[in-house]
Amino acid sequence: MKKAFIIATLLISQTALAETITYNIEGMHCGSCARSIKAQVCNMEGLEKCEVSVGKLVISPKAGVTISQDQIQAAVTKAGEYKIIGSSKSK
């Protein structure tokens, strides 16, 4: 029982420590744009969290996974004429 509790605590703490990156996306003006970007970005390997709203993309890579802005931009470009114009990171 103690072992399961320790494992669960470690898993929760790793998730809590995950870095969250918010990207501002130029050209994403409607729900259809957001859905197109979500279909491309949120299916990428290694993401713990992926949320898309008009003009904004928020991701959290899984622990130990690095996803570059270039990789995100490539996925965003597959969805259409969109461009990352800014980003911010938080824990």
C-alpha positions as CSV (number, residue, x, y, z in Angstrom):
1,M,0.0,0.0,0.0
2,K,2.8,2.4,0.9
3,K,4.5,1.6,-2.4
4,A,1.4,2.5,-4.4
5,F,1.1,5.8,-2.5
6,I,4.7,6.7,-3.1
7,I,4.4,5.9,-6.9
8,A,1.2,7.9,-7.1
9,T,2.9,10.9,-5.3
10,L,5.8,10.8,-7.7
11,L,3.6,10.7,-10.7
12,I,1.5,13.6,-9.5
13,S,4.6,15.7,-8.6
14,Q,6.1,15.1,-12.1
15,T,2.9,16.3,-13.7
16,A,2.9,19.4,-11.4
17,L,6.5,20.2,-12.4
18,A,5.7,20.0,-16.1
19,E,6.5,23.1,-18.0
20,T,3.6,24.9,-19.7
21,I,4.2,26.8,-22.9
22,T,1.7,29.3,-24.3
23,Y,2.0,30.3,-27.9
24,N,0.3,33.3,-29.5
25,I,-0.7,32.4,-33.0
26,E,-1.2,34.9,-35.8
27,G,-3.9,34.2,-38.3
28,M,-6.1,32.1,-36.0
29,H,-9.3,34.1,-36.0
30,C,-12.1,31.6,-35.5
31,G,-13.1,28.2,-34.1
32,S,-12.5,26.5,-37.4
33,C,-8.9,27.7,-37.4
34,A,-8.5,26.5,-33.8
35,R,-9.8,23.1,-34.6
36,S,-7.4,22.8,-37.6
37,I,-4.5,23.7,-35.4
38,K,-5.6,21.4,-32.6
39,A,-5.9,18.4,-35.1
40,Q,-2.2,18.9,-36.0
41,V,-0.6,19.9,-32.8
42,C,-2.5,17.9,-30.2
43,N,-1.7,14.7,-32.0
44,M,2.1,15.2,-31.6
45,E,3.9,12.6,-29.6
46,G,5.1,13.6,-26.1
47,L,2.4,16.0,-25.1
48,E,0.9,15.8,-21.6
49,K,-1.5,18.7,-22.3
50,C,-2.7,20.5,-25.4
51,E,-5.4,23.2,-25.5
52,V,-6.3,25.5,-28.4
53,S,-8.5,28.6,-28.3
54,V,-8.7,31.4,-30.8
55,G,-5.3,33.0,-31.1
56,K,-3.7,30.8,-28.4
57,L,-2.1,27.4,-28.1
58,V,-1.1,25.9,-24.7
59,I,1.0,22.8,-24.4
60,S,2.8,20.8,-21.7
61,P,5.3,18.3,-22.8
62,K,5.6,15.0,-20.9
63,A,8.4,14.7,-18.3
64,G,11.7,14.3,-20.1
65,V,10.3,15.3,-23.5
66,T,11.6,18.4,-25.3
67,I,9.5,19.8,-28.1
68,S,11.0,22.8,-29.9
69,Q,9.2,25.9,-31.1
70,D,10.2,24.9,-34.6
71,Q,8.4,21.5,-34.2
72,I,5.3,23.3,-33.0
73,Q,5.5,25.8,-35.9
74,A,5.8,23.0,-38.4
75,A,2.6,21.4,-37.0
76,V,0.8,24.8,-37.0
77,T,1.9,25.4,-40.6
78,K,0.4,22.1,-41.6
79,A,-3.0,23.4,-40.5
80,G,-2.7,26.5,-42.7
81,E,-1.3,30.0,-42.9
82,Y,-0.6,30.5,-39.2
83,K,2.5,31.7,-37.5
84,I,3.8,31.8,-33.9
85,I,4.3,35.4,-32.9
86,G,5.1,35.0,-29.3
87,S,5.4,32.5,-26.4
88,S,5.7,32.4,-22.7
89,K,6.7,29.5,-20.3
90,S,5.5,28.7,-16.8
91,K,5.8,25.8,-14.4
